[in-house]
Amino acid sequence: MSFNTVLKDQSVIVDVRTREEFMGGHVADSINIPLNEVPQRLEEFKMMAHIILCCASGARSQQATNFLKQNGIDCINGGSWLSVNNLKNN
């Protein structure tokens, strides 16, 4: 399944930036789970489907993607939240 298909579908967009960064701007309907909280919130991720992770540049979301995949959770690194926002709204 492609990134665009998942994004247009029933995806859950998770922004792994800090709460302060998230409050400064984010994708509408996205949720904020800062990168340092991802390991403690693994059970929460297991209940999600079509997970797209994003952050400022894609580096932190790639770290989260790698960790979640190592723990059996299917997800996609969407890169920067601005890119995800542009794709979602076009």
SERO-4910 file (N, C-alpha, C, O; in steps of 0.05 Angstrom, whole numbers):
BEGIN
 pado doro    nc1    nc2    nc3   cac1   cac2   cac3    cc1    cc2    cc3    oc1    oc2    oc3
  Met    A     17    -24      0      0      0      0     18     25      0     37     26     15
  Ser    A     11     44    -17     28     68    -19     22     88      3      1     87     16
  Phe    A     40    106      7     37    127     27     12    143     22     -3    149     40
  Asn    A      8    151     -4    -15    168    -11    -41    153     -6    -61    165      2
  Thr    A    -42    127    -12    -66    112     -7    -73    111     23    -96    115     30
  Val    A    -53    106     39    -57    105     68    -66    132     78    -84    134     95
  Leu    A    -53    153     68    -59    180     78    -88    188     71   -101    201     88
  Lys    A    -98    180     48   -125    187     41   -145    168     55   -169    175     56
  Asp    A   -136    146     65   -153    126     78   -157    133    107   -156    157    114
  Gln    A   -163    114    123   -168    118    152   -142    117    167   -138    100    184
  Ser    A   -124    135    161    -98    135    174    -99    150    200   -115    167    205
  Val    A    -80    142    217    -75    156    242    -48    170    239    -27    157    236
  Ile    A    -48    196    240    -23    211    238    -13    217    266    -26    231    282
  Val    A     11    208    272     23    212    298     48    230    294     67    223    280
  Asp    A     47    252    307     69    272    307     87    267    331     77    268    354
  Val    A    112    260    327    130    253    349    147    276    359    167    272    373
  Arg    A    140    300    351    155    324    361    147    329    390    128    317    400
  Thr    A    160    348    403    153    355    430    126    368    430    116    377    410
  Arg    A    114    370    454     88    382    456     89    412    448     70    422    435
  Glu    A    111    425    454    114    453    447    115    457    417    102    475    406
  Glu    A    130    439    403    131    441    374    104    435    362     95    449    343
  Phe    A     90    415    372     64    407    363     44    431    365     28    436    347
  Met    A     45    444    388     27    467    393     32    490    374     15    506    369
  Gly    A     56    491    363     63    512    344     52    508    316     54    526    299
  Gly    A     41    484    311     30    477    285     31    447    281     51    435    288
  His    A     10    436    269      9    407    265    -12    400    244    -29    417    237
  Val    A    -12    376    235    -32    366    216    -58    364    231    -59    353    253
  Ala    A    -80    374    219   -106    372    231   -113    342    237   -107    325    221
  Asp    A   -124    337    260   -132    311    270   -109    292    276   -113    269    281
  Ser    A    -84    303    276    -61    286    284    -60    285    314    -72    302    328
  Ile    A    -46    265    324    -42    263    353    -13    266    359      5    260    342
  Asn    A     -7    276    383     21    281    391     30    261    411     19    259    433
  Ile    A     49    245    403     63    226    421     93    232    418    105    221    399
  Pro    A    104    248    435    133    255    433    150    230    431    144    209    444
  Leu    A    172    232    416    189    209    411    198    195    437    198    171    438
  Asn    A    204    210    458    213    198    483    191    182    497    197    167    515
  Glu    A    166    186    489    144    171    501    135    146    486    120    130    495
  Val    A    146    144    461    138    122    444    141     94    457    122     79    456
  Pro    A    164     88    470    167     61    482    146     56    504    136     33    506
  Gln    A    139     76    520    120     72    541     91     70    531     74     61    546
  Arg    A     87     78    507     59     79    496     55     58    474     37     61    457
  Leu    A     71     37    475     70     16    455     42      3    452     33     -2    430
  Glu    A     29     -2    475      3    -14    474    -17      4    460    -35     -6    446
  Glu    A    -14     30    462    -32     49    449    -28     46    418    -47     47    403
  Phe    A     -3     44    410      3     41    381     -9     15    370    -18     14    347
  Lys    A     -9     -6    387    -19    -32    378    -49    -31    371    -59    -48    357
  Met    A    -63    -11    382    -92     -9    376    -97      9    352   -121     12    344
  Met    A    -77     20    340    -80     38    317    -76     22    291    -62      2    290
  Ala    A    -88     32    269    -84     21    243    -75     43    224    -82     67    228
  His    A    -60     36    203    -52     56    183    -37     79    196    -45    103    192
  Ile    A    -16     74    211     -2     94    225     18    108    207     35     95    194
  Ile    A     17    135    207     36    151    192     50    169    213     36    184    227
  Leu    A     76    167    215     91    183    235    103    207    221    112    205    198
  Cys    A    104    229    235    117    253    225    130    269    247    125    264    271
  Cys    A    147    287    239    161    305    258    169    330    243    155    338    225
  Ala    A    191    343    250    199    367    237    213    361    210    207    374    190
  Ser    A    231    342    210    246    336    186    243    308    175    250    302    152
  Gly    A    234    290    192    232    261    185    252    244    200    250    220    199
  Ala    A    271    256    215    291    241    229    279    227    254    283    203    258
  Arg    A    265    242    270    253    230    294    231    211    287    228    190    300
  Ser    A    216    217    266    194    199    258    207    173    247    195    152    249
  Gln    A    230    174    235    244    150    226    253    133    250    251    108    249
  Gln    A    263    146    270    270    131    295    246    117    306    247     93    314
  Ala    A    223    131    308    199    119    318    189     96    301    180     76    310
  Thr    A    191    100    274    182     80    255    199     54    259    188     32    260
  Asn    A    225     58    261    243     35    265    236     20    291    234     -5    291
  Phe    A    232     35    313    226     22    338    199      7    337    197    -15    346
  Leu    A    179     20    326    152      7    324    153    -18    307    141    -38    314
  Lys    A    167    -16    284    169    -40    267    184    -63    281    176    -86    277
  Gln    A    204    -56    296    219    -77    312    200    -90    332    205   -113    340
  Asn    A    179    -76    339    160    -87    359    134    -97    345    114    -99    358
  Gly    A    136   -102    319    114   -114    305     91    -96    297     69   -105    291
  Ile    A     95    -70    297     74    -51    290     79    -40    262    100    -29    256
  Asp    A     59    -43    245     61    -34    218     57     -4    217     36      6    227
  Cys    A     75     11    205     73     40    204     91     51    182    107     36    170
  Ile    A     87     76    175    101     89    154    113    115    165    100    130    180
  Asn    A    138    121    156    149    147    163    140    167    142    148    165    118
  Gly    A    124    187    150    115    207    131    134    230    127    130    246    109
  Gly    A    155    231    143    174    253    141    165    278    157    155    275    179
  Ser    A    168    301    145    161    325    158    130    329    160    116    321    142
  Trp    A    121    341    182     93    345    185     82    363    163     58    361    156
  Leu    A     98    381    154     89    400    132     84    384    106     65    390     92
  Ser    A    101    365    100     97    348     77     72    331     79     56    329     60
  Val    A     68    319    102     44    303    107     19    321    105     -1    313     93
  Asn    A     21    345    116     -2    363    115     -9    371     86    -32    372     79
  Asn    A     12    376     70      7    383     42     -5    360     27    -24    364     11
  Leu    A      5    336     31     -7    313     17    -35    307     26    -52    300     10
  Lys    A    -41    311     51    -68    305     62    -88    325     51   -111    318     46
  Asn    A    -79    350     47    -98    370     38    -99    375      8   -113    392     -1
  Asn    A    -85    358     -7    -85    361    -37    -97    336    -49    -99    335    -74
***
